[in-house]
């Protein structure tokens, strides 16, 4: 895709999301995210009912009167977009692939954050950190992230979300919002990595999928190749039994993934290619008040 096509695509996304992203949050932007921490503001005289743990003992000793520390909610929010760019993300029955859906989700969150002067960082991952874009504010920065994502060519086709989350914790020391956008095709996700990340950051998992992944086309004997591992095997795609096993396997993976997030108290939402993201986003963030 050439430069002009990339810019045109990004511009279209912004125009589509500018008004609708406001509708998604509709004044509940701050309550939708739990990444804001508390920062020290000032000290004041002790009042009856104040928590003794907030005492500023140095000031109290110096002035010979009880003083407490006052904290206020940090005004800036840092959002980290962890975006899966492995081979399976480029699947799609039409021009709309899972990676294009990831772009749309990243644009909605990014433009909303920029409008409220919050910082956004991005990490593109496969089985390693493919590309890292440090935190920055502004619409131009969101354009930069989206342009890189649309034009990006990953070095590896594999997925390792565990490694990605581990790196996020090392890079981002202060608490923020970590939004993972992926099809979560990786086998055996490590519970500990998700729990450690959820403890340090407000962790959100956005799953993208394509309806074509669930249905095996009936085209006779074909050589099937895994998009990530490149392993090949022959199957009879016309067999009703094979088609049923294929569909059952896909649904089982979706259910297991949903159970994984639920059991680990990680909030998640599922998005399908070719369908609008805003109703799902609106419902998801409304539930986080």
LINBELLIN-V151202 format. One record per helix or strand of 3 or more residues. SS is the DSSP state (hx for helix, st for strand). FROM is the first residue (numbers start at 1). TO is the last residue. Records with the same first field share a line. If there is no record, write none. Layout:
BEGIN
SS = FROM-TO, FROM-TO
END
This chain:
BEGIN
hx = 3-25, 29-32, 52-54, 57-63, 87-90, 98-115, 139-151, 161-171, 191-200, 211-213, 240-263, 278-286
st = 38-45, 67-73, 78-84, 119-125, 129-136, 177-182, 202-209, 221-225, 232-236, 267-272
END
